[in-house]
Amino acid sequence: MTESTFAGIANILSAMPAHQPWDDRTSTVYAMVMKDWDDVLAQKATMKALMTRKWRPTPSELREIALQMKRIHVPNQTMHEQVRHVVIFHPPSERKEAAERLIKQGKISPLVPDLVERMGGWKSAGLMTEDELSRKIEQETEKCLESGAVDHMLSTPMPMLEGVTETKMIGQ
């Protein structure tokens, strides 16, 4: 994130009511958390917090808003439907490429490939029963959200699809 972008964000955050006053230490913590974020994502997450929160969000709450805006963190049922969609409609040798294509189109969460890898890969996911798949997704989702891969996803620009105001994800 650029310094000028953070200066604008810091002005907004400092104006929001909070239990802790805004000072250099507080500003430094937010700057450290958001340093690698995409400028547009950081601005949108801050504006969403301003419009929807009564109190200044903590850095972790602001991160959660950004994850939701980027459609990284979706409900487990939605994640299940996205994985199942790739498994049903694509042969095992094409699933990885199909998932990447669907991510670029905004149809599935960018977290899906990491999640499937943790579950044993696309072939393994295709062999699981519905209950096994749901259980594995629930077990592995939190680990994925805490991984460094998620922070990398916050640094990439938000996908902008021409002529589309809002893209529906698989499972929504």
N, C-alpha and C positions, 0 to 999 in steps of 0.2 A: 504494500500500500504506500502511496506517496505521502510525503509530509503534509502537503496542502489538503489532501483528502482527510488525513487524520485530524488536522486542525479543525476542519468543519465538523467532523464527528465528535471531537472532544468538546466543542462549543455546545452541541446538542446535548451530549451526555451530562455536561456540567450544569446545564439548566434544568435537568430533570430532578425532581425531588428524590432524596435518598437519606438514609440514616447516617452514612459516612460523608463528610464534606469532600468536595472535589479539590484536590491539591496535586502537587507534583508527583507524589507517590502513587496516587490513584491513577493519574494520567499515564504514568509509566507502566503500570500493570496492564491497563487496557491496550497501550501501544505494543507491549510485548506479545499479548495474546493475538492481536490483530495484524501484526507486522507483515505477514505473508499473504493476507487475504487479498482477493481481487477488489479493486476500488469500488466498482459498481455494487458488488455483493455487500461490502462493508457499509456503504451508504444506504442501501435498501434495508439491510437488517437493522441499522440504527433508526431509520425512519419508521419501520414497522414497530420497533420497540417504543418509540415516541408516541405513536398513534394508538398502541394497544396496551401499554403498561402504565400503571399508576406511579410506579417507582422506577428509578434507574435500574436497568438489569445488571446483574453481576456479569463479569466476563464470560462465565460458563453459560449463563442464560442467553447472552448475546450470541454465543457460539451455537447454541441449540436453535435459536431463531434462524441463523445463517444456514444450518444443516437442513432445516425444514424448508427454507426458501429455495435452496439448491436441490431439493427433493432427494437428499441423501438419506435422511432418516424418515422412513415411512412406516406405517403400522405393519406388524408382522404378517397379518393376513394379506395385505397388499404385496409385500415382499414374496410371500408364498405364491400368489397368483402370477407374479412376474416371472419367478423361476419356473413355475409349471408351464407358463406360456412358451418360454424358450424351449423347454424340454419336449413339449408336445408338437410344436410346429417346425422344429429344426432337427435334422439328424445329428448324432453325437459329434461328428467331425466338423460341423458348421456352427455349433452352439456358441463357442467363444466369439467368433466373428459376428454372429447375429446379435449377441448381447451388446457388443461394442457399438454396433449400428443403432440398436434401440436406445442406448444411452445417449448417443449424439442426437437422436430425434426427440429426446426428452420423454420417451415412453416407459423407461424403467430407471430405477435408482442406480446411480454410479457405484453404489455399494454392492450390487449383485455379484459382480465377478469375484470380489474379495470374499464375500460370504460363501459362494459356491466353492471356491478354492479351499476354504476352511472346512467345508463339508465333505471334501474328498474329490472334488472336480465335477464336471458336467455329467460324465458317464454315471458316476455314483449317485448324483442327484436324480438322474433319470430312472434309476432302479429302486428308489425309495418309495414306500407307500405314502399316502397323503399324511397319515399320522406321523410317520418317521420324519418326513420333510418338515412338517410344522414344528415338531419337537427340536430338530436340528437348527432350524432358523431361529427359534426362540433362544436356544443355547448360545449360538454363535454371533447373533446380532450385536450384543453389547460389547463383545470382544472386538468386533469390527469397528464399532463406533469409537472405541478407545485407541485404536491403532493409529500409527502415523500416516497411513494412507488417507484417512479422512481429512487430516490437516492439509495434505497435498491437494485434495479436491477443493478445499476452500480457496486455494490460490489460483485456480483456473477460472477463466471467465465464464459467466453464466451463458448457457446456450441461447442464442437468439434465432428463432425460427421466423423466416420471412413470411409476412402476411398472416401470422397466427398470433392471436392475442393470448390464448391460453391453450396449452396442449394437455390433453387428458392422458394420464399414465395408465398402463395396464393395471387393472385392479381398482380403478376409481370410477 
